[in-house]
Amino acid sequence: MNDAPPHPDLFDREVDARGLSCPLPILRAKKALADLQSGQILKIVATDPGSVRDFQAFARQTGNTLLAQDSVGKEFLHYLRRR
C-alpha cells in the first residue's frame, strides 16, 4: 500500500464505510465525491480488504486521483482527489 498523505488530517470530507462490503464503499464514495468541488479530497474508511483494489479501479475508471491508501489495524484508508 502507498503511504498516507503527509498530513492525514488534511481532507475535505470523510466517508465511514466500516462494515460495508463491495460495492457499498464505492457507492458511498461516488455520492460524496459528487458533493465536492474539483480538487477537494475525500477520505474513505473501510473494513473490506477488497476495497483496496476496488478504489484503485474506481480511480482509473472515473479520472479521480487516488492520492494514497493505508491500513490501520483492520481498517483501510483511501484518499481521493476529485477531478
Sequence and secondary structure as in RCSB ss.txt:
>XXXX:A:sequence
MNDAPPHPDLFDREVDARGLSCPLPILRAKKALADLQSGQILKIVATDPGSVRDFQAFARQTGNTLLAQDSVGKE
FLHYLRRR
>XXXX:A:secstr
     SSTT  SEEEEETT  TTHHHHHHHHHHHTS TT EEEEEE  TTHHHHHHHHHHHH  EEEEEEEETTE
EEEEEE  
